[in-house]
Amino acid sequence: MREFKFRMWEKDDKMIYFSDMMIDFLKDDKGAMQPTIIFKKDNFDGSCSLGGYCDIEQYTGRKDYNDNEIYEGDIIESIDYHGKRKGIVIYSNGTYFLQGYDGYSDEYLFNQSDIVVIGNIHEHKELFKQLQD
């Protein structure tokens, strides 16, 4: 069975937090109930309204060549039938893809081999920009 793990990119602190999570409904400033993600782990105890000041990314269930967990938003190098590729891990239509910027279509993450996480879209913006150029 696949593990369900998440990480949160906190936009104000510019920090990534890894955690188990739960979803609850909390009142916003206007008293309306909003779906909110609650993070509790180690030294962090916080929440994030969906669409708020943080990005939530899910663990794909795969690890890279160096045993690092692969999450949405990771920038990876891998090999598929197009050869060596770089791209961003995205989630769409119920599965994970490598979103490449090399002229080939997006490819299922599970078709990739020899995967190495080389960064993520939050902390390594220069790698993300290189992919788009």
N, C-alpha and C positions, 0 to 999 in steps of 0.2 A: 504494500500500500504506500502511496506517495505521501511524503511529509508536506504539511501546509505550514510554510514559514513566510514571513514578510519582512521587508525593511521599509523604513520611512525616511525620506529625504526632507529634513526640516528646512524650509526656505529661509527663515529668518536667521537661524543659527548656522546654516550651511553645514549641517552635520547629518550623517547617516546613523540611524538606530536600527538594530536588528531585534526582532521580538516575535513572540506569539502575540496574537491580537484577538480582540473581540469587537463586535459591533453593537452599539447601543444607540438609543435615541435621546439626545439632550436638547434642551431649549437654547435657541440662539438669542442674540441681543433683543430681538423683537418678540420673544416668547414662543416662536414657532418651533416645533420639534424637528430636528435635523438628524439624519443618520450620521453617526460619529464613530470613528475608529479609536479604540482605547488601546494604548501601548503600555505594557508594564514589563520591565526587564531591568535587572541590575540597578543602575543608578538613574534610570529614566522612568518617569511615570507621567504620561501625558496623553493628550488626545488630539485628534485632527478631524475637523468636519470635512466630509467628502467635498472635493473641489476647493478646499481651503488653502491654508498656508503650507501644505506638505504634499508630497507625492508618495503614494503607496505602491510598492512593487513586490510581486510575488516570486517566490522561489520556483524554478522550473522543474525541480526534481532531478536535475542533472548536475554533475560536477565536471570541472574541466580537467585537463591533463595533470595539473598540479593539486588536485583534490579541493579546489575552491568551488563553493556553491555558485551556481549561475542564476542570476535574477533578471527580471525585466529591467531594461535600461542599461544592462552591461554591454560594453563594447568588447567584441571577441574577434579572434583570428581563428579560422578553421579551414578544413578541407572538405569539399564536396565534389560532385562530378564536373563542376566548372573549374576546379583547381583551388588554389589557396585564395581565401576571401577574408575580408574584414567587414564587420557590420554591427548592428545594434539588435539586441534581443527584444522583440516585441511580442505582445499577446493579442491575437485577433481570431475571431470566429472559433473560440474554444481550443486553440492550440498556440504554441510558441513558434515564432519565425525568426530567421536571420534576415533583417532588413539591410540589404546591401545597397551600396551606391556605386556599383561597378558596371552598371548597364544590364545586369541580369535581374530576373524577377526575384522577389522574396522567396526564400527557401525554408522548408520546415527545419526547425532546430534539430530535430531528431535524425535528419539526413546528414548532419555535420559530423565530422570525426576530427580527432586531434585538436580539440577545442582548447584555447587558452584565453582566459579573461585578461584583457590588457587595460581595462579601466571601466568607467561608467560615465553616463551623460552628464552627471552632476559635478563630479570632482575632476573630470578630465575633459573639459570643454574643448581644448586644443585638438584632442584626438577626434572628437565629434565633428569639429570644423574641417579637419583634414579629410574625413570621409565624404563630406558634402562638396568639397572642392573638386 
